[in-house]
Amino acid sequence: MNLDEYENEILEEFESGKLHSMGITDDEKKHLSEVAANTLKKNKRVNIRLSEHDLKAIQSKALQEGLPYQTLISSLIHKYTNGLLVDNPRRA
């Protein structure tokens, strides 16, 4: 495993026991659980048509990420609707 200097420093501190969890409150845990549940809630079905080329590309990307392709598509839509998807045009 190739780590940079900063990552090696963190690893050494972790292994020596110098790092400790800061923990979170029960209220924070409850809030984060609710956010996760609402984010993952899938209660509507949508059917779309894609070109074979696009579908194969999405399936390939999903395989690289270790995700089912439908999960990747759902994630992309979620990121787009929340303004988290960054446009990065290809360079020639």
N, CA, C and O atoms as CSV, one atom per row, in Angstrom:
chain,resi,resn,atom,element,x,y,z
A,1,MET,N,N,0.859,-1.180,0.000
A,1,MET,CA,C,0.000,0.000,0.000
A,1,MET,C,C,0.897,1.233,0.000
A,1,MET,O,O,1.788,1.366,0.839
A,2,ASN,N,N,0.652,2.130,-0.947
A,2,ASN,CA,C,1.435,3.356,-1.061
A,2,ASN,C,C,0.694,4.490,-0.364
A,2,ASN,O,O,-0.384,4.897,-0.795
A,3,LEU,N,N,1.277,4.991,0.710
A,3,LEU,CA,C,0.682,6.099,1.444
A,3,LEU,C,C,1.582,7.314,1.334
A,3,LEU,O,O,2.805,7.191,1.269
A,4,ASP,N,N,0.965,8.493,1.314
A,4,ASP,CA,C,1.788,9.701,1.318
A,4,ASP,C,C,2.228,9.994,2.756
A,4,ASP,O,O,1.850,9.282,3.687
A,5,GLU,N,N,3.006,11.019,2.918
A,5,GLU,CA,C,3.584,11.344,4.231
A,5,GLU,C,C,2.501,11.587,5.284
A,5,GLU,O,O,2.611,11.106,6.411
A,6,TYR,N,N,1.465,12.326,4.918
A,6,TYR,CA,C,0.375,12.635,5.846
A,6,TYR,C,C,-0.374,11.366,6.251
A,6,TYR,O,O,-0.698,11.176,7.424
A,7,GLU,N,N,-0.645,10.503,5.276
A,7,GLU,CA,C,-1.346,9.249,5.565
A,7,GLU,C,C,-0.502,8.342,6.464
A,7,GLU,O,O,-1.034,7.689,7.362
A,8,ASN,N,N,0.800,8.303,6.225
A,8,ASN,CA,C,1.691,7.513,7.083
A,8,ASN,C,C,1.687,8.036,8.513
A,8,ASN,O,O,1.723,7.255,9.463
A,9,GLU,N,N,1.643,9.348,8.665
A,9,GLU,CA,C,1.598,9.952,10.000
A,9,GLU,C,C,0.319,9.545,10.732
A,9,GLU,O,O,0.355,9.192,11.911
A,10,ILE,N,N,-0.793,9.596,10.032
A,10,ILE,CA,C,-2.068,9.194,10.631
A,10,ILE,C,C,-2.028,7.720,11.018
A,10,ILE,O,O,-2.455,7.355,12.114
A,11,LEU,N,N,-1.519,6.871,10.126
A,11,LEU,CA,C,-1.434,5.443,10.405
A,11,LEU,C,C,-0.567,5.171,11.635
A,11,LEU,O,O,-0.935,4.360,12.484
A,12,GLU,N,N,0.558,5.830,11.733
A,12,GLU,CA,C,1.452,5.641,12.881
A,12,GLU,C,C,0.774,6.064,14.185
A,12,GLU,O,O,0.893,5.378,15.200
A,13,GLU,N,N,0.061,7.197,14.156
A,13,GLU,CA,C,-0.631,7.657,15.355
A,13,GLU,C,C,-1.760,6.716,15.736
A,13,GLU,O,O,-2.006,6.482,16.919
A,14,PHE,N,N,-2.447,6.176,14.736
A,14,PHE,CA,C,-3.519,5.225,15.012
A,14,PHE,C,C,-2.950,3.964,15.650
A,14,PHE,O,O,-3.454,3.483,16.664
A,15,GLU,N,N,-1.891,3.438,15.038
A,15,GLU,CA,C,-1.301,2.196,15.532
A,15,GLU,C,C,-0.673,2.358,16.905
A,15,GLU,O,O,-0.596,1.392,17.663
A,16,SER,N,N,-0.227,3.553,17.239
A,16,SER,CA,C,0.375,3.778,18.557
A,16,SER,C,C,-0.671,4.095,19.626
A,16,SER,O,O,-0.335,4.235,20.802
A,17,GLY,N,N,-1.939,4.208,19.219
A,17,GLY,CA,C,-3.009,4.460,20.181
A,17,GLY,C,C,-3.206,5.926,20.527
A,17,GLY,O,O,-3.916,6.243,21.481
A,18,LYS,N,N,-2.595,6.818,19.773
A,18,LYS,CA,C,-2.719,8.255,20.056
A,18,LYS,C,C,-4.041,8.842,19.569
A,18,LYS,O,O,-4.462,9.895,20.049
A,19,LEU,N,N,-4.694,8.180,18.632
A,19,LEU,CA,C,-5.961,8.687,18.105
A,19,LEU,C,C,-7.126,8.077,18.875
A,19,LEU,O,O,-7.126,6.885,19.183
A,20,HIS,N,N,-8.110,8.902,19.180
A,20,HIS,CA,C,-9.284,8.441,19.915
A,20,HIS,C,C,-10.536,8.989,19.253
A,20,HIS,O,O,-10.533,10.090,18.703
A,21,SER,N,N,-11.608,8.205,19.313
A,21,SER,CA,C,-12.881,8.638,18.757
A,21,SER,C,C,-13.425,9.793,19.588
A,21,SER,O,O,-13.383,9.759,20.818
A,22,MET,N,N,-13.935,10.819,18.904
A,22,MET,CA,C,-14.531,11.950,19.603
A,22,MET,C,C,-15.967,11.626,19.989
A,22,MET,O,O,-16.539,12.267,20.872
A,23,GLY,N,N,-16.541,10.639,19.331
A,23,GLY,CA,C,-17.899,10.232,19.643
A,23,GLY,C,C,-18.915,11.267,19.208
A,23,GLY,O,O,-18.572,12.416,18.928
A,24,ILE,N,N,-20.172,10.847,19.154
A,24,ILE,CA,C,-21.261,11.760,18.847
A,24,ILE,C,C,-22.380,11.506,19.847
A,24,ILE,O,O,-22.485,10.423,20.423
A,25,THR,N,N,-23.199,12.508,20.038
A,25,THR,CA,C,-24.281,12.401,21.018
A,25,THR,C,C,-25.394,11.506,20.474
A,25,THR,O,O,-25.456,11.224,19.277
A,26,ASP,N,N,-26.267,11.068,21.375
A,26,ASP,CA,C,-27.409,10.257,20.970
A,26,ASP,C,C,-28.317,11.033,20.014
A,26,ASP,O,O,-28.872,10.457,19.078
A,27,ASP,N,N,-28.469,12.344,20.250
A,27,ASP,CA,C,-29.295,13.165,19.358
A,27,ASP,C,C,-28.690,13.221,17.960
A,27,ASP,O,O,-29.415,13.148,16.967
A,28,GLU,N,N,-27.354,13.350,17.873
A,28,GLU,CA,C,-26.689,13.365,16.575
A,28,GLU,C,C,-26.855,12.028,15.858
A,28,GLU,O,O,-27.082,11.985,14.649
A,29,LYS,N,N,-26.739,10.923,16.626
A,29,LYS,CA,C,-26.923,9.595,16.042
A,29,LYS,C,C,-28.334,9.451,15.484
A,29,LYS,O,O,-28.526,8.940,14.381
A,30,LYS,N,N,-29.325,9.907,16.263
A,30,LYS,CA,C,-30.721,9.808,15.827
A,30,LYS,C,C,-30.934,10.612,14.548
A,30,LYS,O,O,-31.556,10.133,13.600
A,31,HIS,N,N,-30.411,11.842,14.530
A,31,HIS,CA,C,-30.563,12.704,13.359
A,31,HIS,C,C,-29.919,12.066,12.127
A,31,HIS,O,O,-30.527,12.040,11.057
A,32,LEU,N,N,-28.697,11.555,12.268
A,32,LEU,CA,C,-27.996,10.945,11.147
A,32,LEU,C,C,-28.708,9.682,10.656
A,32,LEU,O,O,-28.721,9.397,9.458
A,33,SER,N,N,-29.291,8.938,11.577
A,33,SER,CA,C,-30.054,7.746,11.196
A,33,SER,C,C,-31.284,8.131,10.383
A,33,SER,O,O,-31.614,7.471,9.397
A,34,GLU,N,N,-31.961,9.196,10.795
A,34,GLU,CA,C,-33.142,9.667,10.068
A,34,GLU,C,C,-32.766,10.157,8.671
A,34,GLU,O,O,-33.460,9.868,7.697
A,35,VAL,N,N,-31.671,10.895,8.583
A,35,VAL,CA,C,-31.207,11.388,7.285
A,35,VAL,C,C,-30.882,10.213,6.365
A,35,VAL,O,O,-31.270,10.207,5.197
A,36,ALA,N,N,-30.172,9.222,6.896
A,36,ALA,CA,C,-29.811,8.055,6.089
A,36,ALA,C,C,-31.054,7.302,5.630
A,36,ALA,O,O,-31.148,6.903,4.470
A,37,ALA,N,N,-31.993,7.111,6.525
A,37,ALA,CA,C,-33.220,6.386,6.174
A,37,ALA,C,C,-33.999,7.122,5.087
A,37,ALA,O,O,-34.500,6.502,4.149
A,38,ASN,N,N,-34.098,8.448,5.214
A,38,ASN,CA,C,-34.824,9.225,4.209
A,38,ASN,C,C,-34.092,9.247,2.876
A,38,ASN,O,O,-34.720,9.262,1.817
A,39,THR,N,N,-32.779,9.248,2.927
A,39,THR,CA,C,-31.983,9.254,1.706
A,39,THR,C,C,-32.122,7.935,0.958
A,39,THR,O,O,-32.171,7.905,-0.271
A,40,LEU,N,N,-32.184,6.853,1.713
A,40,LEU,CA,C,-32.229,5.533,1.101
A,40,LEU,C,C,-33.638,5.056,0.779
A,40,LEU,O,O,-33.816,4.016,0.146
A,41,LYS,N,N,-34.637,5.814,1.215
A,41,LYS,CA,C,-36.022,5.411,0.978
A,41,LYS,C,C,-36.314,5.453,-0.521
A,41,LYS,O,O,-36.149,6.478,-1.183
A,42,LYS,N,N,-36.746,4.324,-1.021
A,42,LYS,CA,C,-37.060,4.231,-2.443
A,42,LYS,C,C,-38.488,3.738,-2.556
A,42,LYS,O,O,-38.763,2.548,-2.404
A,43,ASN,N,N,-39.389,4.662,-2.823
A,43,ASN,CA,C,-40.786,4.278,-2.837
A,43,ASN,C,C,-41.469,4.528,-4.182
A,43,ASN,O,O,-42.686,4.378,-4.288
A,44,LYS,N,N,-40.715,4.901,-5.197
A,44,LYS,CA,C,-41.278,5.119,-6.528
A,44,LYS,C,C,-40.431,4.390,-7.562
A,44,LYS,O,O,-39.210,4.299,-7.440
A,45,ARG,N,N,-41.098,3.880,-8.568
A,45,ARG,CA,C,-40.413,3.182,-9.650
A,45,ARG,C,C,-40.469,4.064,-10.903
A,45,ARG,O,O,-41.496,4.675,-11.200
A,46,VAL,N,N,-39.348,4.120,-11.632
A,46,VAL,CA,C,-39.274,4.893,-12.862
A,46,VAL,C,C,-38.667,4.007,-13.939
A,46,VAL,O,O,-37.685,3.304,-13.701
A,47,ASN,N,N,-39.255,4.048,-15.109
A,47,ASN,CA,C,-38.699,3.323,-16.251
A,47,ASN,C,C,-38.173,4.340,-17.257
A,47,ASN,O,O,-38.863,5.299,-17.601
A,48,ILE,N,N,-36.948,4.126,-17.725
A,48,ILE,CA,C,-36.367,5.030,-18.714
A,48,ILE,C,C,-35.737,4.206,-19.834
A,48,ILE,O,O,-35.377,3.043,-19.648
A,49,ARG,N,N,-35.615,4.826,-20.979
A,49,ARG,CA,C,-34.936,4.190,-22.096
A,49,ARG,C,C,-33.576,4.864,-22.250
A,49,ARG,O,O,-33.468,6.090,-22.241
A,50,LEU,N,N,-32.543,4.037,-22.392
A,50,LEU,CA,C,-31.178,4.520,-22.587
A,50,LEU,C,C,-30.617,3.893,-23.849
A,50,LEU,O,O,-31.037,2.813,-24.266
A,51,SER,N,N,-29.666,4.584,-24.448
A,51,SER,CA,C,-28.979,3.965,-25.575
A,51,SER,C,C,-28.151,2.798,-25.045
A,51,SER,O,O,-27.722,2.804,-23.891
A,52,GLU,N,N,-27.935,1.813,-25.882
A,52,GLU,CA,C,-27.147,0.659,-25.467
A,52,GLU,C,C,-25.741,1.086,-25.053
A,52,GLU,O,O,-25.173,0.555,-24.099
A,53,HIS,N,N,-25.191,2.051,-25.784
A,53,HIS,CA,C,-23.846,2.557,-25.476
A,53,HIS,C,C,-23.803,3.146,-24.058
A,53,HIS,O,O,-22.900,2.835,-23.281
A,54,ASP,N,N,-24.789,4.002,-23.724
A,54,ASP,CA,C,-24.818,4.625,-22.397
A,54,ASP,C,C,-25.015,3.583,-21.304
A,54,ASP,O,O,-24.374,3.653,-20.255
A,55,LEU,N,N,-25.896,2.620,-21.541
A,55,LEU,CA,C,-26.144,1.587,-20.539
A,55,LEU,C,C,-24.889,0.771,-20.282
A,55,LEU,O,O,-24.556,0.497,-19.129
A,56,LYS,N,N,-24.194,0.383,-21.332
A,56,LYS,CA,C,-22.957,-0.383,-21.158
A,56,LYS,C,C,-21.902,0.436,-20.412
A,56,LYS,O,O,-21.165,-0.098,-19.584
A,57,ALA,N,N,-21.836,1.734,-20.710
A,57,ALA,CA,C,-20.870,2.597,-20.026
A,57,ALA,C,C,-21.215,2.710,-18.544
A,57,ALA,O,O,-20.328,2.662,-17.692
A,58,ILE,N,N,-22.499,2.861,-18.235
A,58,ILE,CA,C,-22.934,2.949,-16.835
A,58,ILE,C,C,-22.658,1.633,-16.114
A,58,ILE,O,O,-22.186,1.633,-14.977
A,59,GLN,N,N,-22.951,0.518,-16.769
A,59,GLN,CA,C,-22.690,-0.777,-16.154
A,59,GLN,C,C,-21.195,-0.977,-15.900
A,59,GLN,O,O,-20.809,-1.548,-14.880
A,60,SER,N,N,-20.368,-0.515,-16.812
A,60,SER,CA,C,-18.924,-0.619,-16.647
A,60,SER,C,C,-18.447,0.224,-15.461
A,60,SER,O,O,-17.654,-0.238,-14.641
A,61,LYS,N,N,-18.944,1.471,-15.380
A,61,LYS,CA,C,-18.575,2.346,-14.256
A,61,LYS,C,C,-19.043,1.739,-12.940
A,61,LYS,O,O,-18.318,1.770,-11.946
A,62,ALA,N,N,-20.254,1.186,-12.933
A,62,ALA,CA,C,-20.795,0.581,-11.712
A,62,ALA,C,C,-19.935,-0.603,-11.281
A,62,ALA,O,O,-19.677,-0.785,-10.091
A,63,LEU,N,N,-19.498,-1.395,-12.231
A,63,LEU,CA,C,-18.637,-2.530,-11.932
A,63,LEU,C,C,-17.329,-2.062,-11.312
A,63,LEU,O,O,-16.842,-2.666,-10.357
A,64,GLN,N,N,-16.757,-0.986,-11.851
A,64,GLN,CA,C,-15.520,-0.429,-11.300
A,64,GLN,C,C,-15.711,0.045,-9.858
A,64,GLN,O,O,-14.803,-0.057,-9.033
A,65,GLU,N,N,-16.909,0.567,-9.570
A,65,GLU,CA,C,-17.214,1.080,-8.233
A,65,GLU,C,C,-17.716,-0.006,-7.282
A,65,GLU,O,O,-17.850,0.225,-6.080
A,66,GLY,N,N,-17.992,-1.188,-7.826
A,66,GLY,CA,C,-18.508,-2.278,-7.001
A,66,GLY,C,C,-19.961,-2.073,-6.601
A,66,GLY,O,O,-20.379,-2.477,-5.516
A,67,LEU,N,N,-20.730,-1.439,-7.493
A,67,LEU,CA,C,-22.139,-1.145,-7.226
A,67,LEU,C,C,-23.020,-1.779,-8.295
A,67,LEU,O,O,-22.576,-1.977,-9.425
A,68,PRO,N,N,-24.261,-2.097,-7.949
A,68,PRO,CA,C,-25.207,-2.441,-9.004
A,68,PRO,C,C,-25.450,-1.193,-9.869
A,68,PRO,O,O,-25.468,-0.077,-9.350
A,69,TYR,N,N,-25.634,-1.376,-11.170
A,69,TYR,CA,C,-25.749,-0.213,-12.048
A,69,TYR,C,C,-26.972,0.635,-11.726
A,69,TYR,O,O,-26.931,1.854,-11.891
A,70,GLN,N,N,-28.062,0.015,-11.269
A,70,GLN,CA,C,-29.251,0.791,-10.929
A,70,GLN,C,C,-28.990,1.681,-9.709
A,70,GLN,O,O,-29.518,2.789,-9.616
A,71,THR,N,N,-28.179,1.190,-8.784
A,71,THR,CA,C,-27.801,1.996,-7.619
A,71,THR,C,C,-26.976,3.195,-8.060
A,71,THR,O,O,-27.157,4.298,-7.544
A,72,LEU,N,N,-26.068,2.983,-9.015
A,72,LEU,CA,C,-25.267,4.090,-9.540
A,72,LEU,C,C,-26.154,5.131,-10.198
A,72,LEU,O,O,-25.978,6.327,-9.967
A,73,ILE,N,N,-27.107,4.694,-11.018
A,73,ILE,CA,C,-28.018,5.631,-11.673
A,73,ILE,C,C,-28.802,6.419,-10.624
A,73,ILE,O,O,-28.936,7.638,-10.735
A,74,SER,N,N,-29.317,5.733,-9.613
A,74,SER,CA,C,-30.069,6.394,-8.547
A,74,SER,C,C,-29.201,7.419,-7.813
A,74,SER,O,O,-29.656,8.515,-7.486
A,75,SER,N,N,-27.956,7.047,-7.562
A,75,SER,CA,C,-27.028,7.956,-6.887
A,75,SER,C,C,-26.766,9.203,-7.720
A,75,SER,O,O,-26.728,10.312,-7.188
A,76,LEU,N,N,-26.586,9.020,-9.023
A,76,LEU,CA,C,-26.353,10.164,-9.908
A,76,LEU,C,C,-27.550,11.106,-9.919
A,76,LEU,O,O,-27.384,12.325,-9.872
A,77,ILE,N,N,-28.746,10.551,-9.979
A,77,ILE,CA,C,-29.949,11.379,-9.962
A,77,ILE,C,C,-30.065,12.120,-8.638
A,77,ILE,O,O,-30.398,13.305,-8.610
A,78,HIS,N,N,-29.791,11.421,-7.541
A,78,HIS,CA,C,-29.852,12.051,-6.213
A,78,HIS,C,C,-28.856,13.212,-6.122
A,78,HIS,O,O,-29.204,14.298,-5.659
A,79,LYS,N,N,-27.631,12.977,-6.562
A,79,LYS,CA,C,-26.612,14.031,-6.517
A,79,LYS,C,C,-27.015,15.220,-7.388
A,79,LYS,O,O,-26.838,16.372,-6.990
A,80,TYR,N,N,-27.553,14.943,-8.570
A,80,TYR,CA,C,-27.969,16.021,-9.466
A,80,TYR,C,C,-29.075,16.866,-8.839
A,80,TYR,O,O,-29.010,18.095,-8.863
A,81,THR,N,N,-30.076,16.216,-8.287
A,81,THR,CA,C,-31.216,16.956,-7.727
A,81,THR,C,C,-30.835,17.741,-6.488
A,81,THR,O,O,-31.531,18.686,-6.118
A,82,ASN,N,N,-29.734,17.364,-5.835
A,82,ASN,CA,C,-29.277,18.080,-4.651
A,82,ASN,C,C,-28.110,19.026,-4.938
A,82,ASN,O,O,-27.486,19.550,-4.015
A,83,GLY,N,N,-27.821,19.237,-6.216
A,83,GLY,CA,C,-26.765,20.173,-6.592
A,83,GLY,C,C,-25.366,19.694,-6.274
A,83,GLY,O,O,-24.445,20.503,-6.163
A,84,LEU,N,N,-25.189,18.388,-6.124
A,84,LEU,CA,C,-23.884,17.853,-5.752
A,84,LEU,C,C,-23.119,17.266,-6.926
A,84,LEU,O,O,-21.961,16.876,-6.783
A,85,LEU,N,N,-23.760,17.201,-8.082
A,85,LEU,CA,C,-23.108,16.641,-9.252
A,85,LEU,C,C,-22.366,17.758,-9.977
A,85,LEU,O,O,-22.975,18.733,-10.417
A,86,VAL,N,N,-21.068,17.615,-10.095
A,86,VAL,CA,C,-20.226,18.646,-10.699
A,86,VAL,C,C,-20.015,18.338,-12.165
A,86,VAL,O,O,-19.634,17.221,-12.516
A,87,ASP,N,N,-20.255,19.310,-13.023
A,87,ASP,CA,C,-20.048,19.147,-14.452
A,87,ASP,C,C,-18.558,19.241,-14.735
A,87,ASP,O,O,-17.920,20.244,-14.415
A,88,ASN,N,N,-18.009,18.200,-15.332
A,88,ASN,CA,C,-16.597,18.158,-15.653
A,88,ASN,C,C,-16.461,17.747,-17.114
A,88,ASN,O,O,-16.273,16.567,-17.411
A,89,PRO,N,N,-16.555,18.730,-18.045
A,89,PRO,CA,C,-16.536,18.390,-19.472
A,89,PRO,C,C,-15.226,17.724,-19.868
A,89,PRO,O,O,-14.153,18.038,-19.354
A,90,ARG,N,N,-15.363,16.782,-20.814
A,90,ARG,CA,C,-14.168,16.081,-21.310
A,90,ARG,C,C,-13.299,17.042,-22.094
A,90,ARG,O,O,-13.789,17.955,-22.759
A,91,ARG,N,N,-12.024,16.821,-22.003
A,91,ARG,CA,C,-11.082,17.633,-22.775
A,91,ARG,C,C,-10.648,16.846,-23.983
A,91,ARG,O,O,-10.464,15.630,-23.915
A,92,ALA,N,N,-10.483,17.541,-25.092
A,92,ALA,CA,C,-10.089,16.873,-26.341
A,92,ALA,C,C,-8.653,16.419,-26.303
A,92,ALA,O,O,-8.163,15.840,-27.273
